[in-house]
Amino acid sequence: MKKSEIKILNEVAINIKKLRMQKHISQLDFYNDTNIHIARIEQGRKNISIITLIKICKYFNVSPAEILDNPDIFKT
């Protein structure tokens, strides 16, 4: 994986974790509600699909833009 791709995954991971923590939702509760293992996503180890990103956004009631809200992650 390229450094730029790792940077994007890490930024997305940070934003997803922030959302989860702000809403006081445990990883286990998130899994029970969505059937998505979020731990590896939050560690930036798992490249998620668009479908998974949309499911996460729906769960937190945010747009994908809010999770991808950092223009620097798209710079190479």
C-alpha positions in Angstrom: 0.0 0.0 0.0 1.3 3.5 -0.9 2.0 6.1 1.8 -0.7 8.3 0.5 -3.2 5.5 0.8 -2.1 4.7 4.4 -2.5 8.4 5.2 -6.1 8.4 3.9 -7.0 5.2 5.9 -5.5 6.8 9.0 -7.4 10.0 8.6 -10.7 8.1 8.0 -9.9 5.9 11.0 -9.4 8.9 13.3 -12.6 10.5 12.1 -14.7 7.4 12.6 -13.2 6.8 16.1 -14.0 10.4 17.0 -17.6 10.0 16.0 -17.9 6.8 17.9 -16.4 8.3 21.0 -18.4 11.5 20.8 -21.6 9.4 20.8 -20.3 7.2 23.7 -20.7 4.0 21.7 -18.4 1.1 22.5 -16.9 -1.0 19.7 -19.0 -3.9 20.9 -22.2 -1.9 20.8 -21.3 -0.7 17.3 -20.7 -4.3 16.2 -24.0 -5.5 17.7 -25.9 -2.7 16.0 -24.2 -3.0 12.6 -22.4 -6.3 12.4 -19.2 -4.3 11.4 -16.0 -4.9 13.2 -14.8 -1.4 13.7 -11.6 -2.0 15.7 -9.5 -2.8 12.7 -11.1 0.1 10.8 -10.2 2.5 13.6 -6.6 1.3 13.7 -6.3 2.1 10.0 -5.5 -1.5 9.2 -8.5 -2.3 7.1 -9.4 -0.6 3.8 -13.1 -0.3 3.9 -15.5 -0.5 1.0 -17.8 2.4 -0.1 -20.7 0.3 1.2 -19.2 -0.1 4.6 -18.4 3.6 4.7 -22.1 4.4 3.8 -23.3 2.0 6.6 -21.0 3.7 9.1 -22.3 7.1 8.0 -25.9 6.1 8.3 -25.3 4.7 11.7 -23.8 7.9 12.9 -26.2 10.0 10.8 -23.4 11.9 9.0 -22.4 12.3 5.4 -19.3 10.6 3.9 -18.0 14.2 3.4 -17.9 14.6 7.2 -15.7 11.5 7.6 -13.5 12.5 4.7 -13.4 16.1 5.9 -9.7 16.8 5.5 -8.6 18.1 2.1 -4.9 17.2 2.9 -5.6 13.5 2.8 -6.2 13.7 -0.9 -2.9 15.3 -1.7 -0.2 13.0 -2.9 
